C-alpha cells in the first residue's frame, strides 16, 4: 500500500500560488481520508488550509519566503541540517537522485533532491512501511523544524506534527543538538549573514550520540542494487 498523504503534506509545504489555494481542501481531504494522521493534527492542518485559502496570496508568499528561504534553521532542504554547505552534501544528493531514479521518479523541478516536498513525493511512491522507515531517519530534523515553527506560532507547524505522527518518535539528543544551533530572526540581516557563514553542521554519532543522522544519509544513498523491491 502506498500513501498519498505524503504527497499531500509535501504539497502544503510548497511556495503558495493560486493552484495551491484552489487545491488546499482536496489535499486535506486526502490526509483525512487515508486516516494515518491523528484527528487533532488533521484539525490543525485544517487551520493551515483555511489560512492558505483565505489570506492574500502575496502575504502568504512573503511569509513563506521569510520562514523557509531566509532562515537556514528552517530550510526545507534536509541535507542542510545534516551536512550544512559541506562538500559531502553534493555527494549525498547525487546518491539520493540515484535512489529516486531507481524507483522511477525523475525530477522535473528546479528544487534540490533533498528538498522536503520532493522527498515526500518520493515517499508517496513507496510501500507505506518502507516510506515510514525512511521518513523516520529524518524524524529529528522534522521535529526540530516543527518546534521552531511552533515558537513562531506558524500554522505550518501542523504539517510537521503530521509528519512526526507518520515517522515515529525522534531521538531527543539529536533534536536538542539541532535546536541548539542559531535560529536568528529573519529580519535581522546581520545575524542571518553570520548564520550562513558558520561552519557546516554535522550530526553523526560522534557529535550527538545518535545514529539517525548517519542512517538517514546511508538509507537515502544505498545503491539501487541494495534496495529492497518496492513491490
N, C-alpha and C positions, 0 to 999 in steps of 0.2 A: 504494500500500500504506500502510495506517495501522498504527501500533504501539500495542498495548495496554500495552506496557512503561511508557510514560509515565504512564498512569493507575494502574498497579500501584505504581510508585515514589511517586507522589503520595499514594496511599492509605496507604503505610507512614509518611508524614510527617504524618498526621492525629492528632488527640488520641486517645490509646488508649482503647478501650472494648471491651466483650465481643465485639462484632461483628468488630472488627479482630483480636482474638485468635483468633477462630474461623476467619477467612478468611486469616490470615497465610501459611499453607502454600500456598494457592491463588494468592496474589499472587506468591509466589516462583516457583511453577510457571510462571506467565505469563512472567516475566522469563527464566527458564531456557529455556522452550520457544521463545520468539521468537529467541533466540540473538544478540542485539545487544549484550549486556553480557559482557565477558570472564569466563572461568571463575573467576579468582581473586576478582573482585568479586562474582560470584554466591555464592561460598563465604562472603564477608564478609556479604553480605545474609542468608545462611542463619543466621549468628550473631545478627544483629539479630532475625530472625524467631523464633529459639529464645528469645531474651530476651522478646519480646512474648508468646509463648505460655506461658512458664513463670513469669515474675515476677508477683508480686502486682499486681493491677490498680491499686490505689491508689498503690503505689510508682511504677509506670510513669507514672501521671498526674502525680504530684508532680514526677518527674524531667523530664517533658515541659514542664511549666509553667516549671520552673526554667531549662531550656535555652532555650526558644523564646519564651516570653512575658515573662520578667522581664528579659531582656538585649536591648538594642537591637542589639548587634553580631551576634546570632544570629536576628534577626527573619526569619520566613519570608515577610514581605511585601517583594517585590522592590524596589518603588519607595522603600522605607525607606532602602535603600542607595544610591539614585540621587538622590532629592530630599530625604531626611530628612523633616521635617514642613513643608517649604515649600509655599506655595500651588500651585506648579506640579504638585505631586503629584496634587491633585484633578483638574486638567485632564487629566493623563496617564491617570488611572484612568477618566475619562469616555470618553476615546478608546479605551482598552482594552476597556471594556464594549461600545462600538460595534463594535469588531472582533469580539468574541465573538459578538454578535448577528448580524453579517454572515455568520458561519459556522454559525449555527443553535444556538449554545449560550446558553441562558437560565439565568442563575444562580438556583438555588433554595437558596442557602445564605446565612448571615449573614456569611460571610467576605468580605473585600475582594477586588476583582477581581485585584489584584496578588499575592494570597496564592499561594505556590508550588504547593501541591496543586491549586488551582483552575486555575492556568496550565498545569500538566501535564495535567490533564483536557482542557483545550482542545487541547493539542498532540496528544493521542491521537486527535483527530477530524480531523487534517490529514494530507495525504500526508507520508510519512516524510522526504523531502528538505526540504520546507518547514518541518516541525516542527523538524528538526535545525538548520536555519538560524536560526530564531527562538530556539531554546534557546542556540545559540552566542553570540548577542548578550548573554546573561546569564552567559556562562561565567566571567567574572572574579568575579562575585558568588558563584556556586556554588562556585568553588574556594576563595574566602576563607572561606565558611561551612564548607566541608569541613575546611579547615586548623584552624579554631577548634575544631571538634568533635573533630578528631584530638588536639589539645592537651588536651582534656578526657577523652580515652580513651572517647568515646561511641560506641556501636555504630551510631548514626545516621550516622556518618561514611561508612558503606558506601553509603548512598543517594546521597550527593554524589559519591562515587567513580564510581558507575554513571552519574550524570548527566554527569559530566565525560567519561566514555567516549563518551557519546552526543553531546555538544556539541562536542567537539574542544578543542584547546589554547586556553587563556585568555591574554590579554595580561598579561605578567608585571608591567609597570609598574602596570597597573590593579589587579591583585591586591595588589601591595605597598602601593598607596595605601589600599586598603580595610583591609589588615591593620595599617596604621599608626594607624588610628583606635582610640580607647579600647575596651578589652574587659574591663570590670570584672567582678569576682567577683559572681555573682548574689546572694550572701549579704551583700554589702557594700552596704547600702541607701543610705548616703550617696553612694558612688561611682555607684550606679545613678541616683540623682536628678541628680547632676551630668552624667552622660552624656545623660540625656533633656533637660537644659536647654541642651545645646550648640546652636550654630547649625546650620541644615540642612546636610547633607553633599551636595556635588555632585561628580560625576566626569565632566566633559566633557573634550574635547581640551585646553582651556586649562589644566586642572588637572593632568592626569596624562600628557598626550601620547598619549592613546588614544582612538580614535573609537568604541569599542564601547559605552560607556555611552550616548552620544547615539544611536547606531544602534539600541540596544535600545528607547529611547523612540520613535524615529522608526518603527521596524518595527512596534511594537505599536500606534502611533497613526495609521498610514496609513489614510486613509478607505477604506470598502468598495469604492468605485469604482476605487481604485488597486490593490486587492489582486488578485493572480492568482487564477484559478479554482482551487477546491480539487479539482476532478475530475482 
